[in-house]
C-alpha cells in the first residue's frame, strides 16, 4: 500500500505533463490553420496578352522592362483583350517599368477603345473587340480567392465579328 501511495505523485505529474503537451500541440496546430495562407502570385512575361489567359480575374506579377513599343496596348482604362497585360498595367498606372503585382479583371467587349499616351506607353484606338479587361494594383479583394496558377488558351486570336462580315485588324509598325 505504501508503494502505491508513493507512486501517486509521479503518476499525477506524468498525467499533467502529457495533458500539457497534448494541449500545446493542439494549440500550435490550430494556430497554423488560422494563419492566412500565403498567396502565391504567378509571374507572367511582358508579351502575354489578356485574351490568352482564361481566368476571369487574377493577380499576377509583371517583370521589369515591359515599357517597350513592341508590347501593344489598345484602349484607355478598359483595354482590348489582345493588349499585353503588363504594358496595359504600366499605361494605367497600376505599376511602373520596374514591374510588380497587378489585379486583372475580364469584362465585356466594348464598341470602341480610345488610344492615349500615359506613363510612357502609347495605347492605340480600336473600333470594337469581343473581350476587355481592366487592370489595377495587385491588392487582393477581401473574400476573393485568386488562382495560384493561370490557365492559358492554346487557340490563336480569331477575327473580330462585326455583323455579317468578319474583319481582322492588323497593326503595322515601322521600326
Buried (B, 14 or more C-beta within 10 A) or exposed (E): EEEEEEEEEEEEEEEEEEEEEEEEEEEEEEEEEEEEEEEEBBEBEBBBBBBBBEBEBBBBBBEEEBBBEEBBBBBBBBBBBBBBBBBBBBBBEBBBBEBBBBBBBBBEBBEEBBBBEBBEBEBBEBEBBBBBBBBBBBEEEEEEEBBEEBEEEEEEBEEBEEEEEEEEBEEEEEE
